Amino acid sequence: ALREIFSAGVDGDHPISSDRHTALQLCCGESQPWERQVALEDRIACVEFLLANGASPNAGAPGNPGQGTYSTNLTPLMNAAYHVQVEIVELLLSAGADVNVILDEFDEEEEEEEGGVHYSALAWATSACTYTPADRARCHAVIEAMIRAGADANPPEWHETTVMQRVIMDRRRRIWPVLLCAGAILPT
């Protein structure tokens, strides 16, 4: 389907769904229950194809294609980090994904000074589900890859907690030294 889209001359960053997601944003998220037959290897192949054909690894970020509602603004890296797709995170980082994009969400009645929610790929990775040891290991690999790529270990607070507070609350002891070596500030 992607080859058909590109052979028809459609830009790789053209929104292809009703909610204005680009193909890359969709490929980097988790499969829907009815799409579970889509193997990770197939998703990786699609991401490689899209990046090789000029799709922006920063689609959805402010000022990039796909900008729109909050869910549309999630970058491919944020989607892949949240869904703990290590291989896709590494592909996006090697393609130049901005690991420090911050997306802000505010209620309509909320003023910017009052807070809101600030999203970064690192914050998404620290909130990923980690129910099994294999999930935790993949989550740690995603976080470590983003830190190696220059992720700010102190992005704006997310739901009134820092990234370091989140990993402490979740008892992810293996991540503490990774964040501390990257300059994370310990909560008082």
C-alpha positions in Angstrom: 0.0 0.0 0.0 2.9 2.4 0.8 4.5 1.7 -2.5 1.2 2.5 -4.3 0.9 5.8 -2.4 4.4 6.8 -3.2 4.2 5.7 -6.9 1.1 7.9 -7.2 3.2 10.9 -6.2 1.7 11.5 -2.7 4.1 13.3 -0.4 5.3 11.0 2.4 4.2 13.5 5.0 0.7 13.9 3.6 -2.0 13.0 6.3 -3.5 9.8 5.3 -6.1 9.2 7.9 -9.2 11.1 9.0 -7.4 12.3 12.2 -4.6 13.7 10.1 -1.8 11.3 11.0 0.9 10.6 8.6 1.8 7.1 7.5 5.0 7.2 9.7 3.0 8.3 12.8 0.6 5.4 12.2 3.4 2.9 11.7 5.2 3.9 14.9 2.1 3.4 17.1 0.8 0.2 18.5 -1.3 -2.0 16.3 -5.0 -1.9 17.0 -6.5 -5.2 18.2 -7.8 -6.0 14.7 -4.3 -5.3 13.3 -2.4 -7.7 15.6 -1.4 -9.8 12.6 1.0 -7.0 11.6 4.3 -8.3 12.8 6.9 -6.0 14.2 9.2 -6.9 11.3 6.6 -5.6 8.9 6.2 -2.4 10.9 10.0 -1.9 10.9 10.1 -2.5 7.1 7.3 0.1 6.6 9.2 2.6 8.8 12.4 2.0 6.9 10.6 2.4 3.6 8.9 5.7 4.7 12.2 7.2 6.0 14.0 6.1 2.9 11.4 7.9 0.8 11.5 11.2 2.6 8.9 10.9 5.4 9.8 13.3 8.2 10.9 11.6 11.5 9.4 14.6 13.2 5.9 14.5 11.8 3.4 16.0 14.2 5.9 18.1 16.0 5.1 21.9 16.1 5.9 23.3 12.7 6.1 19.9 11.0 3.6 18.0 8.8 0.7 16.4 10.7 0.3 19.3 13.1 -3.2 19.4 14.4 -5.0 18.1 17.5 -3.1 16.7 20.5 -3.2 13.1 19.4 -2.0 14.1 15.9 0.9 16.1 17.3 2.5 13.0 18.9 5.7 12.5 16.9 6.6 9.1 15.6 9.3 8.9 18.2 6.8 9.6 21.0 4.5 6.8 19.6 7.3 4.3 19.3 8.7 5.2 22.8 5.3 4.8 24.4 4.7 1.5 22.7 8.2 0.3 23.6 9.3 -0.4 20.1 13.1 -0.3 20.5 14.0 -1.1 16.9 11.7 1.7 15.6 13.0 4.2 18.2 16.5 3.5 17.0 15.5 3.8 13.3 13.9 7.2 14.0 16.8 8.5 16.0 19.3 7.5 13.3 17.0 9.3 10.8 17.3 12.5 12.8 14.2 12.5 15.0 14.3 15.3 17.5 14.4 13.6 20.8 13.7 16.9 22.7 10.5 18.0 21.1 8.1 19.2 23.7 4.4 19.3 23.0 2.1 21.2 25.3 -1.6 20.5 26.0 -3.8 23.0 27.8 -7.4 22.9 28.7 -9.4 25.5 26.9 -10.0 27.3 30.2 -6.4 26.9 31.3 -3.9 29.6 30.8 -0.3 28.7 29.9 0.9 30.1 33.2 -1.3 27.7 35.1 0.5 24.6 33.8 -1.0 22.1 31.5 0.7 18.9 30.4 4.0 18.8 28.6 4.9 15.8 26.5 8.4 14.7 25.5 9.5 11.3 24.0 11.4 10.6 27.2 8.3 11.3 29.4 6.3 8.9 27.1 8.9 6.2 27.5 8.9 6.5 31.3 5.1 6.0 31.3 5.1 2.9 29.1 3.6 -0.2 30.5 6.2 -2.5 32.1 4.3 -5.5 33.4 6.7 -8.2 32.4 10.5 -8.3 32.7 10.8 -8.4 28.9 8.6 -5.2 28.7 10.8 -3.5 31.4 14.0 -4.4 29.5 12.6 -3.0 26.3 11.5 0.2 28.1 14.9 0.6 29.6 16.5 0.1 26.1 14.3 2.8 24.7 15.2 5.3 27.5 18.9 4.5 27.2 18.8 5.0 23.4 17.1 8.4 23.8 19.6 9.5 26.4 22.5 8.4 24.1 20.8 10.5 21.4 20.9 13.6 23.6 17.5 13.6 25.3 17.2 16.2 28.1 17.0 14.2 31.3 15.0 17.1 32.8 12.2 17.9 30.4 9.2 20.0 31.7 7.1 18.2 34.3 4.5 15.8 33.0 1.4 15.5 35.0 3.2 17.4 37.8 6.1 14.9 38.0 9.6 14.9 36.6 10.9 12.0 34.6 13.2 11.1 37.5 10.2 11.2 40.0 8.3 8.9 37.6 11.0 6.2 37.5 11.5 6.4 41.2 7.8 6.0 41.9 7.7 3.1 39.4 10.7 1.5 41.1 12.7 1.3 37.9 16.1 1.2 39.7 18.1 0.3 36.6 17.1 3.6 34.9 18.0 5.8 37.9 21.8 5.8 37.1 21.1 6.3 33.4 19.1 9.4 34.1 21.5 10.7 36.8 24.5 10.3 34.6 22.6 12.3 31.9 22.0 15.1 34.4 18.6 14.3 35.9 17.9 16.3 39.1 16.9 14.3 42.1 13.7 15.3 43.7 13.9 16.7 47.2 
